[in-house]
Amino acid sequence: MKMKLAAALCVVSAAFCGAIAEENPFAAEVAAFGKIVDIWPEGKMPGGATDKAEILDPGQPYGDVNYQQVSHPTLTIRRAPGEGVHPAMVVCPGGGYFLLAWRHEGMEIAEWANKNGFDAFILKYRVPNDGSIALMDAQRAVSWIRAHAAELKVDPAKIAQIGFSAGANLTARTANNFKSRKYEPIDEVDGFSSRPDATILVYPGGLLKGGFRAKPTPDLALCEDTFVTKDTPPAYITQTEDDFCQVENSLAYYLACRKCGVEAAMLLGPKGGHGYGSRRTGRDNDAWPELAAVWLRRTLGVK
């Protein structure tokens, strides 16, 4: 498997860099940020994908660098400083399952993970879709990292997953569907667990029963595919009350964890909005990166 990984790194990185468009000032930066690997064997990717050309948008009309029309899912690997075996963090940018907010919910989060000693793996999952195909990509990504842990020098028992908005939705669903892989196993990678060892949900959406546009029920019921059990991994959840993705998403998930005896921490505040990533805004969301890092390191036993 070591030779396969090395070959994948070389082929995918070279192909990606070779495809950089000169008119896009961000393409070179994105390509050079980390090593890019395929998560699916050629010709064996399950589910569908858009047939439109992928777009790396420099920020308009969505305000930051983002990917659109993704049909080729990958992981961008950025290793933390220092030798030896590191914990890992899968990073899931948000974007409503129609784009991926790549800089402030992807690259900047990978840098934050690196500063806290975690090797970062930014997941470029397929969009647009209803989330079902993205879940295949997320399950495969966690299993892929575990399968290649020795070559990657990561601890297979310390794989965290963080997500933002729709990426937080994807993270919660990955955390609660590891007993039911959403595709037929295709190779030895799928023999490794897709359960993250801890999760961080930042301004999650679509967790409430009925999906993204649903109003909270009196009992704060969760979606059917976010069925929290005693085996759900520990969760750190943060959101603000003025978020258009209702704060009840966080409350519902936290209460479900509490009911099932799952370790969960929650940071809520009145003001902060949505889509800030780890950036400081002078509002109530500023504290989450530092507090989440302390929680995560303690929860996974990272010194």
ABEGO torsion letter per residue (X at the ends): XAAAAAAAAAAAAAAAAAABBAABAAAAAAAAABBBBBABBBGABBEBBBABBBBBBAGOAAGBBBBBGBABBBBBBBBBBEBEBBBBBBBBBBGGGABBBAAAABAAAAAAAAAAGBBBBBBBBBOBBAGAAAAAAAAAAAAAAAAAAAAAGBBAABBBBBBBEAAAAAAAAAAAAAABBABBBABAAAABBABBABBBBBGBBGABBGEAABBBBAAGBBBAABBBBAABBBBBBBBBAABABBAAAAAAAAAAAAAAGBBBBBBBBABGEBGAEABBAGBAAAAAAAAAAAAAAAAAGBX
